Amino acid sequence: MAREPGARTPNITSQIVVAVFVALIAGGTAPWWWGALSAGTSTTTTTRPGAGGETDTTTTTVATTTTTDTPTTTEASGQCRVVIRNPLAILYEETDRFSQQIAQIPAGEYEVVEVETVTRINEERWLRIDVDGALGWIPDDTWTVDSRKGCSF
């Protein structure tokens, strides 16, 4: 097959540039939980100069243990109240977003009965509230809680 006049042939430099660009895009869009895959290990790399200008590199991986799902429960002091305005706010049975959903929370102001801090990958604070007779947990985040009144945490 003959090449058409004026047709470009890809050179090695453009192929390398495209490969690097694709790798940067793929690495930059890695899932947020990507770091959790190696959360239980600690890697140390040591490089020592050797004789004759050579280098000796040693990599050591040590397993680390972390305590997970360790709740710290405290009673809400005084009249701690939260204002919820999000129509998609959900009341959960336990301090976990994958637990049973009890009810959708109507907009309003609710008294906090209990506060629990749970450490999984990150530390999360959960608030126990009573919504029309249903006692359940909400995450203390800006998506669910619009504002707090009289809270000391």
Backbone as CSV, one residue per row, in Angstrom:
resi,resn,N_x,N_y,N_z,CA_x,CA_y,CA_z,C_x,C_y,C_z
1,MET,0.830,-1.163,0.000,0.000,0.000,0.000,0.876,1.228,0.000
2,ALA,0.522,2.114,-0.836,1.270,3.354,-0.923,0.634,4.394,-0.013
3,ARG,1.450,5.246,0.509,0.986,6.305,1.376,0.462,7.448,0.536
4,GLU,-0.633,8.037,1.022,-1.200,9.155,0.286,-0.292,10.367,0.446
5,PRO,-0.206,11.199,-0.568,0.615,12.402,-0.439,0.038,13.341,0.628
6,GLY,0.878,13.861,1.477,0.465,14.792,2.513,0.002,14.113,3.796
7,ALA,-0.062,12.791,3.811,-0.496,12.077,5.022,0.633,12.107,6.042
8,ARG,0.274,12.312,7.306,1.279,12.393,8.373,1.473,11.024,9.012
9,THR,2.676,10.722,9.306,2.973,9.496,10.048,3.287,9.902,11.481
10,PRO,2.721,9.214,12.450,2.980,9.583,13.844,4.429,9.298,14.214
11,ASN,5.039,10.259,14.875,6.411,10.019,15.326,6.377,9.582,16.788
12,ILE,7.502,9.125,17.277,7.587,8.560,18.624,7.316,9.610,19.696
13,THR,7.699,10.851,19.429,7.496,11.912,20.423,6.011,12.166,20.662
14,SER,5.223,12.229,19.608,3.787,12.471,19.780,3.112,11.285,20.469
15,GLN,3.576,10.085,20.227,3.013,8.919,20.892,3.310,8.954,22.398
16,ILE,4.510,9.386,22.764,4.883,9.485,24.182,4.063,10.579,24.863
17,VAL,3.907,11.718,24.195,3.133,12.819,24.766,1.687,12.391,25.011
18,VAL,1.098,11.684,24.077,-0.283,11.212,24.238,-0.366,10.218,25.393
19,ALA,0.593,9.319,25.510,0.586,8.335,26.597,0.717,9.013,27.959
20,VAL,1.587,10.003,28.072,1.745,10.734,29.333,0.464,11.500,29.663
21,PHE,-0.153,12.118,28.694,-1.395,12.855,28.901,-2.502,11.926,29.413
22,VAL,-2.641,10.770,28.796,-3.653,9.796,29.224,-3.367,9.329,30.654
23,ALA,-2.099,9.078,30.992,-1.740,8.637,32.339,-2.057,9.717,33.368
24,LEU,-1.795,10.989,33.040,-2.107,12.078,33.966,-3.609,12.211,34.181
25,ILE,-4.365,12.107,33.129,-5.823,12.201,33.254,-6.358,11.031,34.076
26,ALA,-5.897,9.829,33.807,-6.371,8.658,34.552,-5.980,8.743,36.017
27,GLY,-4.793,9.232,36.315,-4.364,9.355,37.704,-5.093,10.450,38.433
28,GLY,-5.404,11.536,37.756,-6.101,12.649,38.379,-7.557,12.357,38.633
29,THR,-8.133,11.399,37.939,-9.544,11.073,38.125,-9.716,9.778,38.911
30,ALA,-8.671,9.352,39.613,-8.775,8.136,40.424,-9.848,8.335,41.490
31,PRO,-10.542,7.283,41.859,-11.596,7.410,42.865,-11.049,7.930,44.188
32,TRP,-11.913,8.590,44.963,-11.495,9.166,46.239,-11.032,8.093,47.204
33,TRP,-11.489,6.865,47.041,-11.123,5.790,47.971,-9.845,5.081,47.547
34,TRP,-9.197,5.549,46.475,-7.994,4.892,45.973,-6.924,4.765,47.056
35,GLY,-6.760,5.801,47.884,-5.763,5.771,48.950,-6.094,4.768,50.038
36,ALA,-7.359,4.383,50.162,-7.758,3.435,51.197,-7.268,2.021,50.901
37,LEU,-6.936,1.732,49.651,-6.458,0.397,49.307,-5.133,0.081,49.986
38,SER,-4.312,1.098,50.197,-3.030,0.871,50.849,-2.987,1.516,52.222
39,ALA,-4.164,1.738,52.826,-4.227,2.439,54.106,-3.590,1.625,55.233
40,GLY,-3.522,0.314,55.120,-2.976,-0.506,56.188,-1.491,-0.761,56.078
41,THR,-0.799,-0.091,55.170,0.631,-0.319,55.013,1.383,0.992,55.034
42,SER,2.617,0.907,55.432,3.511,2.051,55.415,4.762,1.643,54.654
43,THR,5.129,2.400,53.627,6.270,2.049,52.797,7.393,3.055,53.001
44,THR,8.595,2.533,53.237,9.776,3.375,53.396,10.786,2.966,52.349
45,THR,11.307,3.937,51.601,12.322,3.667,50.587,13.619,4.352,51.005
46,THR,14.692,3.565,51.055,15.989,4.091,51.451,16.957,3.915,50.291
47,THR,17.659,4.979,49.915,18.650,4.926,48.847,20.003,5.285,49.435
48,ARG,20.985,4.386,49.243,22.337,4.609,49.752,23.313,4.587,48.589
49,PRO,24.242,5.543,48.571,25.260,5.501,47.514,26.194,4.327,47.743
50,GLY,26.499,3.623,46.680,27.401,2.482,46.774,28.773,2.822,46.208
51,ALA,29.610,1.830,46.156,30.952,2.026,45.619,30.873,2.228,44.114
52,GLY,31.712,3.086,43.591,31.785,3.292,42.144,30.630,4.106,41.601
53,GLY,29.947,4.886,42.448,28.866,5.740,41.974,27.537,5.030,41.824
54,GLU,27.447,3.749,42.160,26.193,3.012,42.059,25.333,3.316,43.290
55,THR,24.046,3.124,43.161,23.163,3.328,44.301,22.467,2.025,44.654
56,ASP,22.228,1.837,45.931,21.537,0.652,46.435,20.216,1.127,47.031
57,THR,19.090,0.673,46.479,17.775,1.102,46.952,17.086,-0.061,47.643
58,THR,16.584,0.199,48.854,15.861,-0.804,49.628,14.475,-0.256,49.942
59,THR,13.450,-1.040,49.650,12.082,-0.644,49.962,11.527,-1.600,51.007
60,THR,11.007,-1.030,52.099,10.453,-1.826,53.188,8.984,-1.471,53.348
61,THR,8.115,-2.479,53.370,6.695,-2.262,53.581,6.316,-2.883,54.913
62,VAL,5.710,-2.074,55.785,5.330,-2.520,57.113,3.822,-2.419,57.235
63,ALA,3.195,-3.472,57.714,1.748,-3.439,57.928,1.451,-2.688,59.210
64,THR,0.469,-1.815,59.148,0.052,-1.084,60.335,-1.395,-1.439,60.639
65,THR,-1.750,-1.404,61.894,-3.124,-1.695,62.273,-3.779,-0.431,62.796
66,THR,-5.016,-0.264,62.424,-5.790,0.861,62.928,-7.100,0.335,63.476
67,THR,-7.588,0.969,64.494,-8.859,0.576,65.074,-9.964,1.237,64.269
68,THR,-10.926,0.435,63.843,-12.021,0.973,63.059,-13.330,0.807,63.809
69,ASP,-14.293,1.607,63.422,-15.620,1.574,64.027,-15.570,1.671,65.540
70,THR,-14.827,2.633,66.046,-14.766,2.833,67.481,-15.571,4.075,67.825
71,PRO,-16.825,3.892,68.256,-17.650,5.055,68.550,-17.300,5.677,69.892
72,THR,-17.380,6.973,69.960,-17.244,7.711,71.196,-18.562,8.446,71.381
73,THR,-19.326,8.048,72.380,-20.653,8.600,72.580,-20.640,9.608,73.717
74,THR,-21.280,10.732,73.497,-21.447,11.735,74.540,-22.893,12.211,74.522
75,GLU,-23.384,12.552,75.688,-24.729,13.106,75.777,-24.683,14.556,75.303
76,ALA,-25.703,14.988,74.639,-25.772,16.382,74.201,-26.001,17.253,75.426
77,SER,-25.205,18.305,75.543,-25.295,19.159,76.719,-26.293,20.289,76.491
78,GLY,-27.159,20.487,77.462,-28.105,21.608,77.390,-29.106,21.465,76.271
79,GLN,-29.382,22.559,75.635,-30.365,22.594,74.564,-29.676,22.697,73.210
80,CYS,-28.999,21.677,72.802,-28.360,21.656,71.488,-29.426,21.318,70.454
81,ARG,-29.569,22.188,69.462,-30.569,21.995,68.429,-29.917,22.173,67.060
82,VAL,-30.436,21.444,66.084,-29.943,21.566,64.713,-31.097,21.979,63.809
83,VAL,-30.761,22.774,62.808,-31.743,23.205,61.818,-31.467,22.429,60.535
84,ILE,-32.490,21.775,60.019,-32.372,20.991,58.790,-33.307,21.609,57.759
85,ARG,-32.733,21.943,56.601,-33.535,22.527,55.524,-33.479,21.690,54.245
86,ASN,-32.599,20.702,54.217,-32.423,19.874,53.029,-33.600,18.898,52.895
87,PRO,-34.353,18.946,51.804,-35.486,18.030,51.647,-35.060,16.578,51.400
88,LEU,-33.774,16.348,51.151,-33.283,14.988,50.915,-32.599,14.381,52.142
89,ALA,-32.664,15.069,53.291,-32.021,14.564,54.507,-32.726,13.293,54.970
90,ILE,-31.925,12.311,55.399,-32.436,10.999,55.796,-32.063,10.716,57.247
91,LEU,-32.971,10.102,57.982,-32.734,9.643,59.344,-32.326,8.172,59.274
92,TYR,-31.157,7.838,59.845,-30.623,6.478,59.775,-30.807,5.752,61.105
93,GLU,-30.904,4.420,61.038,-31.067,3.597,62.229,-29.771,3.520,63.040
94,GLU,-28.620,3.490,62.357,-27.313,3.397,63.003,-26.407,4.492,62.455
95,THR,-25.215,4.621,63.039,-24.260,5.644,62.610,-23.472,5.170,61.398
96,ASP,-24.185,4.888,60.326,-23.574,4.408,59.095,-24.511,4.752,57.948
97,ARG,-23.970,5.307,56.874,-24.802,5.698,55.736,-25.400,4.495,55.011
98,PHE,-24.879,3.292,55.267,-25.408,2.091,54.636,-26.375,1.353,55.560
99,SER,-26.713,1.949,56.698,-27.676,1.308,57.600,-29.096,1.596,57.124
100,GLN,-30.057,0.996,57.812,-31.462,1.153,57.450,-31.891,2.619,57.540
101,GLN,-32.553,3.089,56.503,-33.075,4.454,56.510,-34.442,4.433,57.176
102,ILE,-34.591,5.227,58.235,-35.839,5.226,58.991,-36.885,6.124,58.338
103,ALA,-36.505,7.359,58.048,-37.477,8.307,57.502,-36.763,9.450,56.810
104,GLN,-37.502,10.128,55.968,-37.018,11.368,55.383,-37.330,12.465,56.396
105,ILE,-36.398,13.396,56.586,-36.549,14.408,57.627,-37.165,15.672,57.023
106,PRO,-38.324,16.083,57.515,-38.881,17.342,57.025,-38.074,18.519,57.552
107,ALA,-38.088,19.620,56.821,-37.356,20.807,57.246,-37.868,21.254,58.606
108,GLY,-36.935,21.656,59.459,-37.327,22.096,60.790,-36.144,22.160,61.733
109,GLU,-36.450,22.379,63.003,-35.441,22.458,64.054,-35.648,21.281,64.992
110,TYR,-34.553,20.556,65.311,-34.648,19.344,66.102,-33.650,19.373,67.243
111,GLU,-34.051,18.813,68.392,-33.163,18.732,69.546,-32.238,17.530,69.393
112,VAL,-30.955,17.739,69.690,-29.966,16.666,69.622,-29.997,15.921,70.953
113,VAL,-30.245,14.612,70.905,-30.332,13.791,72.098,-28.962,13.245,72.474
114,GLU,-28.175,12.880,71.475,-26.896,12.214,71.696,-25.950,12.550,70.550
115,VAL,-24.648,12.544,70.826,-23.625,12.795,69.815,-22.663,11.622,69.839
116,GLU,-22.338,11.082,68.657,-21.404,9.960,68.584,-20.380,10.241,67.495
117,THR,-19.105,10.030,67.825,-18.020,10.189,66.861,-17.521,8.800,66.484
118,VAL,-17.540,8.496,65.197,-17.134,7.187,64.683,-15.919,7.372,63.794
119,THR,-14.902,6.510,63.972,-13.713,6.565,63.135,-13.688,5.329,62.244
120,ARG,-13.818,5.566,60.952,-13.659,4.504,59.966,-12.413,4.877,59.169
121,ILE,-12.570,5.390,57.973,-11.440,5.944,57.234,-11.162,7.346,57.761
122,ASN,-12.211,8.106,57.935,-12.133,9.451,58.516,-13.004,9.493,59.763
123,GLU,-12.791,10.506,60.566,-13.617,10.675,61.750,-14.923,11.345,61.348
124,GLU,-16.049,10.756,61.755,-17.371,11.289,61.433,-18.151,11.507,62.718
125,ARG,-18.843,12.635,62.805,-19.700,12.902,63.959,-21.141,12.684,63.526
126,TRP,-21.911,11.967,64.359,-23.310,11.685,64.104,-24.146,12.249,65.239
127,LEU,-25.319,12.739,64.914,-26.221,13.333,65.888,-27.506,12.510,65.952
128,ARG,-27.933,12.190,67.180,-29.178,11.445,67.350,-30.296,12.437,67.627
129,ILE,-31.332,12.382,66.802,-32.454,13.306,66.949,-33.769,12.539,66.919
130,ASP,-34.818,13.193,67.376,-36.160,12.622,67.362,-36.967,13.355,66.304
131,VAL,-37.438,12.606,65.303,-38.236,13.186,64.215,-39.624,12.558,64.270
132,ASP,-40.580,13.293,64.789,-41.978,12.835,64.880,-42.088,11.455,65.524
133,GLY,-41.369,11.234,66.612,-41.421,9.968,67.339,-40.426,8.923,66.860
134,ALA,-39.756,9.167,65.773,-38.742,8.233,65.264,-37.370,8.728,65.715
135,LEU,-36.699,7.933,66.544,-35.377,8.288,67.050,-34.326,7.677,66.136
136,GLY,-33.433,8.510,65.586,-32.426,8.008,64.664,-31.241,8.944,64.569
137,TRP,-30.319,8.606,63.666,-29.039,9.311,63.533,-28.978,10.078,62.221
138,ILE,-28.322,11.238,62.280,-28.010,12.006,61.072,-26.516,12.337,61.099
139,PRO,-25.873,12.358,59.936,-24.465,12.773,59.918,-24.361,14.269,60.155
140,ASP,-23.363,14.676,60.926,-23.145,16.098,61.187,-22.283,16.660,60.066
141,ASP,-22.922,16.948,58.944,-22.217,17.511,57.795,-23.023,18.656,57.215
142,THR,-22.430,19.384,56.305,-23.099,20.557,55.743,-24.210,20.183,54.771
143,TRP,-24.247,18.947,54.309,-25.314,18.495,53.414,-26.610,18.322,54.195
144,THR,-26.517,17.795,55.408,-27.699,17.489,56.201,-28.073,18.625,57.144
145,VAL,-27.102,19.112,57.915,-27.349,20.115,58.950,-27.077,21.503,58.386
146,ASP,-28.086,22.345,58.438,-27.931,23.713,57.955,-27.235,24.585,58.980
147,SER,-27.635,24.483,60.258,-26.994,25.252,61.324,-27.227,24.575,62.671
148,ARG,-26.451,25.013,63.674,-26.562,24.481,65.036,-26.870,25.631,65.981
149,LYS,-27.618,25.335,67.049,-27.933,26.348,68.048,-27.649,25.774,69.433
150,GLY,-26.774,26.416,70.175,-26.481,26.018,71.549,-25.665,24.761,71.690
151,CYS,-24.973,24.333,70.656,-24.173,23.112,70.717,-22.745,23.443,71.135
152,SER,-22.154,22.577,71.958,-20.792,22.825,72.458,-19.753,21.952,71.787
153,PHE,-20.077,21.284,70.724,-19.092,20.432,70.033,-18.595,21.091,68.794
